[in-house]
Amino acid sequence: MTPFASRWWGQGRGKPALALIGALAFLPATVGAQHATPARQVTLFGIMATPGSTEVDPKLASVSGQLRRLLPDHGFRLLDVRSKRLEPGQSVACKLGDGFVAETKLVDPLDGNGKIQLRCELRRHDREQFATLVTTPPNQLFFCEKRLDNGSRMLIGIGARYR
């Protein structure tokens, strides 16, 4: 199996992430009693970034500038997006093409530090490519990047909010 490089983006590198939050309707949570429920609205999506291309998926037009700053000289295509209300232990998955499936499982809806724990993994033809446990504040989108053998990059975005 060919090794793949992956890179995580999160807190501190948020300009592209914040732009995608709005573009993909990842709206902030409302304040109130919703924090007491163990369920969270989890959004998962995939974007293919192709080097040497100038094409941008119309669904990503509002964030094309941020994506181009993130990966200059790449075209961008939205592969799939899923949003689902999850209880602890439940997951949401996106089929990203070419046998790739991204899946995120809600591990802890609110830890002692007020953060959400998610287990994120990427599989190809049922073989794990990478997996990690992420602890993130609510309403903060984070990304991982998967370099592909053909030079393209798969961006996977994940976020959770109270709802």
GROMACS elastic network, one bead per residue, 0.5 to 0.9 nm:
[ bonds ]
;  ai    aj funct       b0    kb
    2   149     6  0.82736   500
    3   129     6  0.86594   500
    4   129     6  0.76749   500
    4   130     6  0.87970   500
    4   146     6  0.67724   500
    4   147     6  0.60619   500
    4   148     6  0.70606   500
    4   149     6  0.81815   500
    5   145     6  0.78305   500
    5   146     6  0.61363   500
    5   147     6  0.57445   500
    5   148     6  0.85048   500
    6   130     6  0.82526   500
    6   144     6  0.64478   500
    6   147     6  0.65353   500
    7   143     6  0.80612   500
    7   144     6  0.53337   500
    7   145     6  0.50935   500
    7   146     6  0.71935   500
    7   147     6  0.89801   500
    8   142     6  0.73419   500
    8   143     6  0.55573   500
    8   145     6  0.64926   500
    9    12     6  0.82576   500
    9    13     6  0.63853   500
    9    14     6  0.78152   500
    9    17     6  0.82786   500
    9   141     6  0.88733   500
    9   142     6  0.55615   500
    9   144     6  0.60428   500
    9   145     6  0.82845   500
   10    13     6  0.59127   500
   10    14     6  0.64427   500
   10    17     6  0.78084   500
   10   136     6  0.84582   500
   10   140     6  0.78137   500
   10   141     6  0.69632   500
   10   143     6  0.64590   500
   10   144     6  0.87287   500
   11    14     6  0.61101   500
   11   136     6  0.85150   500
   11   140     6  0.77817   500
   11   141     6  0.85779   500
   11   142     6  0.75771   500
   12    15     6  0.86204   500
   13    16     6  0.76200   500
   13    17     6  0.75603   500
   14    18     6  0.55509   500
   14    19     6  0.82832   500
   14   140     6  0.86990   500
   14   141     6  0.81693   500
   14   142     6  0.81875   500
   15    18     6  0.52121   500
   15    19     6  0.63055   500
   15    20     6  0.87840   500
   15    66     6  0.73198   500
   16    19     6  0.51899   500
   16    20     6  0.63315   500
   16    21     6  0.87360   500
   16    63     6  0.76756   500
   16    65     6  0.87363   500
   16    66     6  0.50324   500
   16    67     6  0.64576   500
   16    69     6  0.81721   500
   16    70     6  0.70277   500
   17    20     6  0.52168   500
   17    21     6  0.62898   500
   17    66     6  0.85461   500
   17   140     6  0.82060   500
   17   141     6  0.59648   500
   17   142     6  0.66492   500
   17   143     6  0.75590   500
   17   157     6  0.82967   500
   18    21     6  0.50743   500
   18    22     6  0.69048   500
   18    23     6  0.89131   500
   18   140     6  0.79408   500
   18   141     6  0.71514   500
   19    22     6  0.56065   500
   19    23     6  0.63936   500
   19    24     6  0.88204   500
   19    62     6  0.82545   500
   19    63     6  0.60875   500
   19    66     6  0.71679   500
   20    24     6  0.59021   500
   20    25     6  0.83249   500
   20    26     6  0.80300   500
   20    60     6  0.83846   500
   20    62     6  0.84514   500
   20    63     6  0.62947   500
   20    66     6  0.85353   500
   20    67     6  0.89802   500
   20   141     6  0.82346   500
   20   157     6  0.88048   500
   21    24     6  0.55588   500
   21    25     6  0.62524   500
   21    27     6  0.69452   500
   21   139     6  0.86239   500
   21   140     6  0.82200   500
   21   141     6  0.66676   500
   21   159     6  0.85839   500
   22    25     6  0.51775   500
   22    26     6  0.57906   500
   22    27     6  0.66071   500
   22    63     6  0.89846   500
   23    26     6  0.75354   500
   23    59     6  0.84001   500
   23    60     6  0.73138   500
   23    61     6  0.87901   500
   23    62     6  0.64516   500
   23    63     6  0.68090   500
   24    27     6  0.85059   500
   24    43     6  0.89330   500
   24    59     6  0.87912   500
   24    60     6  0.85858   500
   24    81     6  0.85438   500
   26    43     6  0.74605   500
   26   139     6  0.76930   500
   26   141     6  0.84183   500
   26   159     6  0.78647   500
   26   160     6  0.85382   500
   26   161     6  0.82375   500
   27   139     6  0.75905   500
   27   161     6  0.81943   500
   28   138     6  0.86063   500
   28   139     6  0.58220   500
   28   161     6  0.69999   500
   28   162     6  0.82222   500
   29    34     6  0.87503   500
   29   138     6  0.82656   500
   29   139     6  0.70411   500
   29   161     6  0.59485   500
   29   162     6  0.53763   500
   29   163     6  0.63016   500
   30    34     6  0.78209   500
   30   162     6  0.75478   500
   30   163     6  0.74640   500
   31    34     6  0.73067   500
   31    35     6  0.79480   500
   31   162     6  0.88627   500
   32    35     6  0.67058   500
   32    36     6  0.87874   500
   33    36     6  0.58243   500
   33    37     6  0.79051   500
   34    37     6  0.57541   500
   34    38     6  0.89297   500
   34   162     6  0.64239   500
   34   163     6  0.61282   500
   35    38     6  0.77490   500
   35    39     6  0.89243   500
   35   110     6  0.85432   500
   35   162     6  0.62211   500
   35   163     6  0.79245   500
   36    39     6  0.88754   500
   37    40     6  0.80176   500
   37   109     6  0.85097   500
   37   162     6  0.83111   500
   37   163     6  0.84889   500
   38    86     6  0.85237   500
   38    87     6  0.61871   500
   38    88     6  0.70440   500
   38   108     6  0.82239   500
   38   109     6  0.55480   500
   38   110     6  0.74932   500
   38   162     6  0.89761   500
   39    85     6  0.63805   500
   39    86     6  0.52823   500
   39    88     6  0.69418   500
   39   106     6  0.86560   500
   39   109     6  0.65388   500
   39   162     6  0.74853   500
   39   163     6  0.75672   500
   40    84     6  0.82161   500
   40    85     6  0.54650   500
   40    86     6  0.53901   500
   40    87     6  0.67205   500
   40    88     6  0.86076   500
   40   106     6  0.79536   500
   40   109     6  0.65232   500
   40   116     6  0.88066   500
   40   160     6  0.61921   500
   40   161     6  0.56784   500
   40   162     6  0.51810   500
   40   163     6  0.60621   500
   41    83     6  0.67947   500
   41    84     6  0.55887   500
   41    86     6  0.61883   500
   41   159     6  0.83269   500
   41   160     6  0.54972   500
   41   161     6  0.53090   500
   41   162     6  0.62282   500
   41   163     6  0.59569   500
   42    82     6  0.82309   500
   42    83     6  0.55253   500
   42    84     6  0.55051   500
   42    85     6  0.61222   500
   42    86     6  0.67475   500
   42    91     6  0.86923   500
   42    92     6  0.76067   500
   42   104     6  0.82475   500
   42   105     6  0.89198   500
   42   106     6  0.81256   500
   42   158     6  0.73038   500
   42   159     6  0.57516   500
   42   161     6  0.66211   500
   42   162     6  0.89810   500
   43    81     6  0.73434   500
   43    82     6  0.57534   500
   43    84     6  0.66007   500
   43    85     6  0.88032   500
   43    92     6  0.80529   500
   43   104     6  0.88844   500
   43   141     6  0.88407   500
   43   157     6  0.78632   500
   43   158     6  0.56608   500
   43   159     6  0.53578   500
   43   160     6  0.63022   500
   43   161     6  0.86865   500
   44    80     6  0.82863   500
   44    81     6  0.57754   500
   44    82     6  0.53558   500
   44    83     6  0.62730   500
   44    84     6  0.87910   500
   44    92     6  0.73241   500
   44    93     6  0.72620   500
   44    94     6  0.69995   500
   44   102     6  0.79986   500
   44   103     6  0.78145   500
   44   104     6  0.73501   500
   44   156     6  0.72549   500
   44   157     6  0.56927   500
   44   159     6  0.68156   500
   44   160     6  0.89673   500
   45    78     6  0.78047   500
   45    79     6  0.73310   500
   45    80     6  0.54815   500
   45    82     6  0.62378   500
   45    83     6  0.85147   500
   45    93     6  0.87805   500
   45    94     6  0.66954   500
   45    96     6  0.86449   500
   45   102     6  0.82207   500
   45   155     6  0.82452   500
   45   156     6  0.57343   500
   45   157     6  0.52581   500
   45   158     6  0.67331   500
   46    77     6  0.85942   500
   46    78     6  0.61364   500
   46    79     6  0.52119   500
   46    80     6  0.55453   500
   46    81     6  0.65735   500
   46    94     6  0.74889   500
   46    95     6  0.85777   500
   46    96     6  0.64807   500
   46   102     6  0.79676   500
   46   154     6  0.67644   500
   46   155     6  0.55982   500
   46   157     6  0.63181   500
   47    76     6  0.64714   500
   47    77     6  0.54941   500
   47    79     6  0.53419   500
   47    80     6  0.75434   500
   47    96     6  0.83515   500
   47   153     6  0.82929   500
   47   154     6  0.57525   500
   47   156     6  0.64573   500
   47   157     6  0.82156   500
   48    75     6  0.79380   500
   48    76     6  0.55868   500
   48    77     6  0.51733   500
   48    78     6  0.64768   500
   48    79     6  0.65961   500
   48    96     6  0.87125   500
   48   152     6  0.70542   500
   48   153     6  0.59481   500
   48   155     6  0.62871   500
   48   156     6  0.88821   500
   49    53     6  0.85994   500
   49    67     6  0.89384   500
   49    71     6  0.77928   500
   49    74     6  0.57027   500
   49    75     6  0.54757   500
   49    77     6  0.67316   500
   49   152     6  0.56767   500
   49   153     6  0.50312   500
   49   154     6  0.61057   500
   49   155     6  0.72530   500
   50    53     6  0.59331   500
   50    54     6  0.86703   500
   50    55     6  0.89013   500
   50    73     6  0.83109   500
   50    75     6  0.50150   500
   50    76     6  0.64567   500
   50    77     6  0.83972   500
   50   151     6  0.74150   500
   50   153     6  0.65975   500
   50   154     6  0.87521   500
   51    54     6  0.85497   500
   51    71     6  0.85021   500
   51    72     6  0.82923   500
   51    73     6  0.58770   500
   51    75     6  0.64912   500
   51   151     6  0.69124   500
   51   152     6  0.60618   500
   51   153     6  0.82705   500
   52    72     6  0.89906   500
   52    73     6  0.53877   500
   52    74     6  0.54769   500
   52    75     6  0.71295   500
   53    56     6  0.85842   500
   53    73     6  0.65260   500
   53    74     6  0.51517   500
   53    76     6  0.81686   500
   54    73     6  0.69075   500
   54    74     6  0.61974   500
   54    76     6  0.80375   500
   55    74     6  0.79835   500
   55    76     6  0.64192   500
   55    77     6  0.79656   500
   56    59     6  0.82347   500
   56    60     6  0.66012   500
   56    61     6  0.65376   500
   56    64     6  0.67925   500
   56    74     6  0.87735   500
   56    75     6  0.54086   500
   56    77     6  0.60996   500
   56    78     6  0.88140   500
   57    60     6  0.53520   500
   57    61     6  0.65659   500
   57    64     6  0.87156   500
   57    75     6  0.81819   500
   57    76     6  0.59782   500
   57    78     6  0.63516   500
   58    61     6  0.50262   500
   58    62     6  0.83255   500
   58    77     6  0.84168   500
   58    78     6  0.88778   500
   59    62     6  0.76880   500
   59    77     6  0.82896   500
   59    78     6  0.70970   500
   60    63     6  0.55948   500
   60    64     6  0.60185   500
   60    67     6  0.88541   500
   60    76     6  0.76519   500
   60    77     6  0.75283   500
   60    78     6  0.70569   500
   61    64     6  0.50636   500
   61    65     6  0.82082   500
   62    65     6  0.77352   500
   62    66     6  0.88722   500
   63    66     6  0.54021   500
   63    67     6  0.62692   500
   63    68     6  0.86495   500
   64    67     6  0.50492   500
   64    68     6  0.60075   500
   64    69     6  0.85803   500
   64    76     6  0.79783   500
   65    68     6  0.51351   500
   65    69     6  0.62791   500
   65    70     6  0.86461   500
   66    69     6  0.50949   500
   66    70     6  0.61805   500
   66    71     6  0.86430   500
   67    71     6  0.60491   500
   67    72     6  0.76984   500
   67    74     6  0.85087   500
   67    75     6  0.88839   500
   67    76     6  0.78062   500
   68    71     6  0.50604   500
   68    73     6  0.69294   500
   68    74     6  0.67879   500
   68    75     6  0.80724   500
   68    76     6  0.87128   500
   69    72     6  0.55469   500
   71    74     6  0.60081   500
   71    75     6  0.87983   500
   72    75     6  0.86946   500
   74   152     6  0.85502   500
   78    81     6  0.77837   500
   79    94     6  0.84749   500
   79    95     6  0.78152   500
   79    96     6  0.54758   500
   79    97     6  0.74756   500
   80    94     6  0.59773   500
   80    95     6  0.66270   500
   80    96     6  0.62125   500
   81    93     6  0.88679   500
   81    94     6  0.65321   500
   81    95     6  0.88872   500
   82    92     6  0.70933   500
   82    93     6  0.71035   500
   82    94     6  0.64308   500
   83    92     6  0.73816   500
   84    91     6  0.83792   500
   84    92     6  0.65526   500
   85    90     6  0.89596   500
   85    92     6  0.88115   500
   85   163     6  0.79695   500
   86    89     6  0.79045   500
   86    90     6  0.55475   500
   86    91     6  0.66024   500
   86    92     6  0.78671   500
   86   105     6  0.81297   500
   86   106     6  0.65797   500
   86   109     6  0.89868   500
   87    90     6  0.56078   500
   87    91     6  0.83891   500
   87   106     6  0.67758   500
   87   107     6  0.86676   500
   87   108     6  0.89358   500
   87   109     6  0.77689   500
   88    91     6  0.84719   500
   88   105     6  0.77223   500
   88   106     6  0.50594   500
   88   107     6  0.53945   500
   88   108     6  0.60930   500
   88   109     6  0.65861   500
   89   105     6  0.62185   500
   89   106     6  0.56162   500
   89   107     6  0.58048   500
   89   108     6  0.83573   500
   90   104     6  0.85362   500
   90   105     6  0.56272   500
   90   106     6  0.59737   500
   90   107     6  0.81611   500
   91   103     6  0.67189   500
   91   104     6  0.53985   500
   91   106     6  0.62674   500
   91   119     6  0.89974   500
   92   102     6  0.84999   500
   92   103     6  0.57297   500
   92   104     6  0.55818   500
   92   105     6  0.66209   500
   92   106     6  0.88452   500
   93   101     6  0.67557   500
   93   102     6  0.55789   500
   93   104     6  0.64622   500
   93   105     6  0.87774   500
   94   100     6  0.85538   500
   94   101     6  0.56550   500
   94   102     6  0.52945   500
   94   103     6  0.64605   500
   95    98     6  0.88388   500
   95    99     6  0.76982   500
   95   100     6  0.62449   500
   95   102     6  0.66700   500
   95   103     6  0.88701   500
   96    99     6  0.72877   500
   96   100     6  0.52364   500
   96   101     6  0.56270   500
   96   102     6  0.71826   500
   96   154     6  0.87997   500
   97   100     6  0.54939   500
   97   101     6  0.75438   500
   98   101     6  0.89280   500
   98   124     6  0.77549   500
   98   125     6  0.83803   500
   99   123     6  0.78412   500
   99   126     6  0.80057   500
  100   122     6  0.69400   500
  100   123     6  0.55761   500
  100   125     6  0.65896   500
  100   126     6  0.82992   500
  101   121     6  0.83584   500
  101   122     6  0.58032   500
  101   123     6  0.52659   500
  101   124     6  0.62826   500
  101   125     6  0.81320   500
  101   126     6  0.82205   500
  102   120     6  0.75166   500
  102   121     6  0.58748   500
  102   123     6  0.64316   500
  102   124     6  0.88332   500
  102   156     6  0.76351   500
  103   119     6  0.81994   500
  103   120     6  0.59120   500
  103   121     6  0.54787   500
  103   122     6  0.64364   500
  103   123     6  0.82114   500
  104   118     6  0.63976   500
  104   119     6  0.55706   500
  104   121     6  0.65039   500
  104   122     6  0.89232   500
  104   158     6  0.78314   500
  105   117     6  0.86800   500
  105   118     6  0.55505   500
  105   119     6  0.51091   500
  105   120     6  0.65557   500
  105   121     6  0.87852   500
  106   109     6  0.66418   500
  106   116     6  0.79434   500
  106   117     6  0.64160   500
  106   119     6  0.66044   500
  106   160     6  0.89793   500
  107   116     6  0.78510   500
  107   117     6  0.53149   500
  107   118     6  0.52625   500
  107   119     6  0.65019   500
  107   133     6  0.86143   500
  108   111     6  0.62143   500
  108   115     6  0.83663   500
  108   116     6  0.57968   500
  108   118     6  0.70408   500
  108   135     6  0.89212   500
  109   114     6  0.88369   500
  109   115     6  0.75038   500
  109   117     6  0.64584   500
  109   118     6  0.83963   500
  109   162     6  0.88991   500
  110   113     6  0.76370   500
  110   114     6  0.53964   500
  110   115     6  0.53068   500
  110   116     6  0.50173   500
  110   117     6  0.73971   500
  110   138     6  0.89204   500
  111   114     6  0.53643   500
  111   115     6  0.54023   500
  111   116     6  0.63093   500
  111   117     6  0.74267   500
  111   135     6  0.87716   500
  112   115     6  0.74085   500
  113   116     6  0.88726   500
  113   137     6  0.89270   500
  114   136     6  0.89056   500
  114   137     6  0.69600   500
  114   138     6  0.81715   500
  115   135     6  0.61754   500
  115   136     6  0.53536   500
  115   138     6  0.63480   500
  116   134     6  0.80885   500
  116   135     6  0.55525   500
  116   136     6  0.54011   500
  116   137     6  0.60443   500
  116   138     6  0.63418   500
  116   160     6  0.74845   500
  116   161     6  0.87106   500
  117   133     6  0.68757   500
  117   134     6  0.56069   500
  117   136     6  0.65054   500
  117   137     6  0.88439   500
  118   132     6  0.83514   500
  118   133     6  0.57814   500
  118   134     6  0.52795   500
  118   135     6  0.64855   500
  118   136     6  0.81105   500
  118   160     6  0.87124   500
  119   131     6  0.71358   500
  119   132     6  0.57681   500
  119   134     6  0.62106   500
  119   135     6  0.88487   500
  120   130     6  0.82999   500
  120   131     6  0.54949   500
  120   132     6  0.54265   500
  120   133     6  0.62773   500
  120   134     6  0.73068   500
  120   158     6  0.84924   500
  121   128     6  0.72150   500
  121   129     6  0.74650   500
  121   130     6  0.56171   500
  121   132     6  0.64599   500
  121   133     6  0.88074   500
  122   127     6  0.84919   500
  122   128     6  0.60645   500
  122   129     6  0.54668   500
  122   130     6  0.55674   500
  122   131     6  0.64573   500
  123   126     6  0.54937   500
  123   127     6  0.51803   500
  123   129     6  0.52306   500
  123   130     6  0.72672   500
  123   131     6  0.87392   500
  124   127     6  0.52255   500
  124   128     6  0.64939   500
  124   129     6  0.66875   500
  125   128     6  0.84276   500
  128   131     6  0.72891   500
  136   139     6  0.85952   500
  136   140     6  0.68993   500
  136   141     6  0.85282   500
  136   142     6  0.83674   500
  136   159     6  0.84434   500
  136   160     6  0.85220   500
  137   140     6  0.59387   500
  137   141     6  0.89888   500
  137   160     6  0.83469   500
  137   161     6  0.86949   500
  138   141     6  0.84800   500
  138   159     6  0.75432   500
  138   160     6  0.56737   500
  138   162     6  0.70186   500
  139   159     6  0.64589   500
  139   160     6  0.57908   500
  139   162     6  0.78843   500
  140   158     6  0.85638   500
  140   159     6  0.59044   500
  140   160     6  0.71542   500
  140   161     6  0.80463   500
  141   157     6  0.66703   500
  141   158     6  0.56358   500
  141   160     6  0.74801   500
  142   156     6  0.83000   500
  142   157     6  0.56969   500
  142   158     6  0.55007   500
  142   159     6  0.63585   500
  143   155     6  0.65782   500
  143   156     6  0.54103   500
  143   158     6  0.63441   500
  143   159     6  0.88624   500
  144   154     6  0.82018   500
  144   155     6  0.58220   500
  144   156     6  0.52726   500
  144   157     6  0.67076   500
  144   158     6  0.85997   500
  145   153     6  0.64513   500
  145   154     6  0.56194   500
  145   156     6  0.63571   500
  145   157     6  0.89775   500
  146   152     6  0.85411   500
  146   153     6  0.55033   500
  146   155     6  0.64971   500
  146   156     6  0.80809   500
  147   150     6  0.83917   500
  147   151     6  0.66651   500
  147   152     6  0.62248   500
  147   154     6  0.64618   500
  147   155     6  0.88854   500
  148   151     6  0.55353   500
  148   152     6  0.53986   500
  148   153     6  0.57286   500
  148   154     6  0.73225   500
  149   152     6  0.73590   500
  150   153     6  0.86993   500
